[in-house]
Amino acid sequence: MNYQEAIDYLYHSTPVFEHVGASAYKEGLENTLALDHHFNHPHRQYKTIHIAGTNGKGSCSHTIASILQEAGYKVGLYTSPHLVDFRERIRVNGQCVSEKYVIDFIEHERSFFEPLHPSFFELTTAMAFKYFAEQQVDVAVIEVGLGGRLDCTNIISPILSVITNISFDHTGFLGDTLAKIASEKAGIIKKGVPVVIGEYTDETRPVFEKKAKELNAPITFAQDFKELGKDIAFELKGDYQQKNKQTILAAISILTPTLLQGLNEATIRKGLTNVVKNTGLMGRWQTIQDKPKVVCDTGHNVGGWKYLSQQIQAQPCRKLRIVFGMVDDKDIDAVMELLPENAVFYWTQADNHRAIAADVVAQKAIAHQLKGTSYSKVVDAYQHALQDADKEDFIFVGGSSYVVADFLTSLRH
């Protein structure tokens, strides 16, 4: 089995949420616990930090990992989805898991896990936890896949839990009110383990407070600390990253005194300014080129677009050009309400079963007075935007993580 065959095996023999959506979501932790028992509970061999939330959990996970690396720790980082290569999901000090490890894991363990019929995410999580133990990491930053309470990462006993924010996403699984979604995310709060809440609303704060009180978990609300780290530069330039920075700094302030040593102002500053170099993070207001300026961002729901839309419209340019597509479990009409009417649009679809067809996106756009042309491939949409653009124009690529993934992949060929 070579690496491509191993990846094909993972995608085709296990249900993959990114590809098929709801049918890949397995409620309950039976498979996760069986895999964990089989591998002798690898996550107990290192400290963990658990990060949930609707938006920002990827940026927060990468940045906290970056700060810990600057403090001299050997850091595991488990995130999803990937953008270009599956191995991005499992990193140690920014280095992706090797192709050989992925192949060996499948070849050596398939006789055990095949009868379980695990989901793609259950299997990937088991692989990550095992890899981090074998790499003897000091601490692993673990991003929740979906929700919290029933997510298969929720078997860990972290030293800190972080919930970035709550907005409407995956409502079919997590509930149709902010309080219900918050309740699912609050499922990562553990007995006696401190928890940081990045942002809250009148509807979600009581949910977090009640859960934390039940479990005697010290709770910190990051947004209550208005002046936290204002003068500290942050490499990630999306407007929404200022809220993430507040969450990150609150989390670090909890870790600093007793849980982890070596976290001082110098390491925090370095960690915040070296996120991409330290962790390989991509797709967060990522500048691809200048003249015309091209930026991509993985923001993919209303919560993310409230920030992205304002930032895009604030760009000094002759003309805005937006390459845009979404997947079928997002509220496309609510996002389109936020799109700038003065832009030229290039409607497109990711190479993914869940992508909304480009012509359907174009049809929906008419009701929102948005004008554009549709293209069935992201790379074609981008090439047309580039051909049409003056060097003073601004091109944005996004709407979905998978649109950004196709775009970044195309740049490598």
Secondary structure by P-SEA (a helix, b strand, c coil): ccaaaaaaaaaccbbbcccccccccccccaaaaaaaaaaccccccbbbbbbbcccaaaaaaaaaaaaaaaaccbbbbbbcccccccccccccccccccaaaaaaaaaacccccccccccaaaaaaaaaaaaaaaacccccbbbbcccccccccccccccbbbbccccccccccccccaaaaaaaaaccccccbbbbbcccccccaaaaaaaaaaacbbbbbccccccccccccccccccaaaaaaaaaaaaaaaacccccccccaaaaaaaaacccccccccccccccccccbbbbbccccaaaaaaaaaaaaaccccbbbbbcccccccaaaaaaaacccccccccccccccccccaaaaaaaaaaacccccccccaaaaaaaaaaaccccbbbbbbccaaaaaaaaaaaac
